[in-house]
Amino acid sequence: MSHEHAPHDEAIEHAARAGDPLSRWVAVFTAILAAIAGLLHYEEGVLQTQALLFKNQAVLLQSKTSDEWNLYQAESSKGHMMEIAAGLSGPEKQRNYRDQINKYENRKKDISAKAHEMEQQVAEANLQSERKEHPQHMFGQALALINVAISLAAVTSLIGSRKLFVVAACSGVVGIGVSIAAFLHI
């Protein structure tokens, strides 16, 4: 991954070397926020990947669950065909058809139990995905606030406004607060 310098980076470095105390504070502040932003980008990416993996697992399980319900329907259709055959046949074949009907009913119970279990697994995988998405969104919000703080700090360095630096610091502090809340899963 390459590191590209933003247009204001050179101005910040120049102002920091010029001896202006505000510019030095801005340079340190910007460096700290940039390091925090890097860590937050990493964590956001990890959470996004985990959420997608859980969501993918849910989709695959849902497909398999659908297959189970299709099998259930097929067994049900076979059972209905046996019931029709039993009703149309003579008494000598009734026992054979009833045995077949019972076989299909038992298979349906097993298939139904398996499909319901798989539906629970789908729900759990979706829940796990949602649990990863919430802090991931919070990290995104924190990164936005920190990036605003970095940009405001750069402008502060260029125009020398202490008030703007306070606004930048507030944005950075709120961004850090949101990221802490995300780490704590609040």
C-alpha positions as CSV (number, residue, x, y, z in Angstrom):
1,M,0.0,0.0,0.0
2,S,1.5,3.3,-1.0
3,H,1.3,6.4,1.1
4,E,0.3,9.5,-0.8
5,H,0.7,12.9,0.7
6,A,-2.3,15.3,0.8
7,P,-1.7,18.8,-0.6
8,H,-1.8,20.3,2.9
9,D,0.8,17.9,4.3
10,E,3.8,20.0,3.0
11,A,2.3,23.1,4.5
12,I,1.8,21.4,7.9
13,E,5.4,20.2,7.8
14,H,6.7,23.6,6.8
15,A,4.7,25.4,9.5
16,A,5.8,22.9,12.1
17,R,9.5,23.5,11.3
18,A,8.9,27.3,11.3
19,G,8.7,27.4,15.0
20,D,5.0,28.4,15.5
21,P,3.8,26.7,18.7
22,L,0.3,26.2,17.3
23,S,1.7,24.6,14.2
24,R,3.7,22.2,16.3
25,W,0.6,21.2,18.2
26,V,-1.3,20.8,15.0
27,A,1.4,18.5,13.6
28,V,1.5,16.3,16.7
29,F,-2.3,16.3,16.8
30,T,-2.6,15.3,13.1
31,A,0.0,12.6,13.5
32,I,-1.8,11.1,16.5
33,L,-5.1,11.2,14.8
34,A,-3.6,9.6,11.6
35,A,-2.2,6.7,13.6
36,I,-5.6,6.2,15.4
37,A,-7.3,6.4,12.0
38,G,-5.0,3.6,10.7
39,L,-5.9,1.3,13.6
40,L,-9.6,2.1,13.2
41,H,-9.5,1.3,9.4
42,Y,-7.9,-2.0,10.2
43,E,-10.6,-2.9,12.8
44,E,-13.4,-1.7,10.6
45,G,-12.1,-4.0,7.8
46,V,-11.8,-7.0,10.1
47,L,-15.4,-6.5,11.3
48,Q,-16.7,-6.0,7.8
49,T,-15.0,-9.2,6.7
50,Q,-16.4,-11.1,9.7
51,A,-19.9,-9.7,9.0
52,L,-19.7,-10.8,5.4
53,L,-18.5,-14.3,6.3
54,F,-21.4,-14.8,8.7
55,K,-23.8,-13.4,6.1
56,N,-22.4,-15.8,3.5
57,Q,-22.8,-18.7,5.9
58,A,-26.4,-17.7,6.5
59,V,-27.1,-17.6,2.7
60,L,-25.5,-21.0,2.2
61,L,-27.4,-22.5,5.1
62,Q,-30.6,-21.0,3.8
63,S,-30.0,-22.6,0.4
64,K,-29.5,-26.0,2.1
65,T,-32.6,-25.4,4.3
66,S,-34.5,-24.8,1.1
67,D,-33.2,-28.0,-0.3
68,E,-34.4,-29.8,2.8
69,W,-37.9,-28.3,2.5
70,N,-38.0,-29.4,-1.2
71,L,-37.1,-32.9,-0.1
72,Y,-39.9,-32.7,2.5
73,Q,-42.3,-31.7,-0.2
74,A,-41.2,-34.5,-2.5
75,E,-41.7,-37.1,0.3
76,S,-45.1,-35.5,1.0
77,S,-46.1,-35.9,-2.6
78,K,-44.9,-39.5,-2.7
79,G,-47.0,-40.2,0.4
80,H,-50.1,-38.6,-1.2
81,M,-49.5,-40.8,-4.3
82,M,-49.4,-43.8,-2.0
83,E,-52.7,-42.7,-0.3
84,I,-54.3,-42.4,-3.7
85,A,-52.9,-45.8,-4.8
86,A,-54.2,-47.4,-1.6
87,G,-57.6,-46.0,-2.1
88,L,-57.8,-47.3,-5.6
89,S,-56.3,-50.7,-5.0
90,G,-57.8,-53.9,-3.6
91,P,-57.4,-55.1,0.0
92,E,-54.4,-57.3,-0.8
93,K,-52.2,-54.3,-1.6
94,Q,-53.5,-52.1,1.2
95,R,-50.8,-53.2,3.7
96,N,-48.0,-52.5,1.3
97,Y,-49.3,-49.0,0.5
98,R,-49.8,-48.2,4.2
99,D,-46.3,-49.3,5.0
100,Q,-45.0,-47.0,2.2
101,I,-47.2,-44.1,3.6
102,N,-45.7,-44.7,7.1
103,K,-42.2,-44.7,5.6
104,Y,-42.8,-41.4,3.9
105,E,-44.3,-39.8,7.0
106,N,-41.3,-40.9,9.1
107,R,-38.9,-39.5,6.6
108,K,-40.9,-36.2,6.6
109,K,-40.5,-36.0,10.4
110,D,-36.7,-36.4,10.1
111,I,-36.4,-33.9,7.2
112,S,-38.6,-31.4,9.0
113,A,-36.6,-31.6,12.2
114,K,-33.3,-31.1,10.2
115,A,-34.8,-28.2,8.3
116,H,-36.0,-26.5,11.5
117,E,-32.5,-27.0,13.0
118,M,-30.9,-25.4,9.9
119,E,-33.3,-22.5,10.1
120,Q,-32.1,-21.9,13.6
121,Q,-28.5,-21.9,12.3
122,V,-29.5,-19.4,9.6
123,A,-31.0,-17.1,12.2
124,E,-27.8,-17.4,14.4
125,A,-25.5,-16.7,11.5
126,N,-27.6,-13.6,10.6
127,L,-27.5,-12.5,14.2
128,Q,-23.7,-12.9,14.3
129,S,-23.4,-10.8,11.1
130,E,-25.6,-8.0,12.6
131,R,-23.5,-8.1,15.8
132,K,-20.4,-7.4,13.7
133,E,-22.1,-4.7,11.5
134,H,-23.0,-2.4,14.4
135,P,-19.5,-1.7,15.7
136,Q,-18.2,-1.7,12.1
137,H,-20.6,1.2,11.3
138,M,-19.5,3.0,14.5
139,F,-15.9,2.7,13.4
140,G,-16.9,4.3,10.1
141,Q,-18.5,7.2,11.9
142,A,-15.5,7.6,14.1
143,L,-13.2,7.6,11.1
144,A,-15.3,10.3,9.4
145,L,-15.1,12.5,12.5
146,I,-11.3,11.9,12.8
147,N,-10.8,12.7,9.1
148,V,-12.8,16.0,9.6
149,A,-10.5,16.8,12.6
150,I,-7.4,16.1,10.5
151,S,-8.7,18.3,7.7
152,L,-9.6,21.1,10.1
153,A,-6.2,20.8,11.7
154,A,-4.6,21.2,8.3
155,V,-6.6,24.4,7.7
156,T,-5.7,25.6,11.2
157,S,-2.0,25.2,10.3
158,L,-2.5,27.2,7.2
159,I,-4.5,30.1,8.7
160,G,-3.3,30.0,12.3
161,S,-6.7,30.1,13.9
162,R,-6.8,28.7,17.4
163,K,-10.6,28.6,17.4
164,L,-10.5,26.3,14.4
165,F,-8.0,24.1,16.2
166,V,-10.4,23.8,19.1
167,V,-13.2,22.7,16.7
168,A,-10.7,20.2,15.1
169,A,-9.8,18.9,18.6
170,C,-13.5,18.5,19.5
171,S,-14.2,16.6,16.3
172,G,-11.2,14.3,17.0
173,V,-12.2,13.7,20.6
174,V,-15.8,12.8,19.6
175,G,-14.3,10.5,16.9
176,I,-12.1,8.8,19.5
177,G,-15.1,8.5,21.9
178,V,-17.2,6.9,19.2
179,S,-14.4,4.5,18.4
180,I,-14.1,3.6,22.1
181,A,-17.9,2.9,22.2
182,A,-17.4,0.7,19.1
183,F,-14.6,-1.3,20.8
184,L,-16.9,-1.7,23.9
185,H,-19.8,-2.7,21.6
186,I,-22.0,0.0,23.1
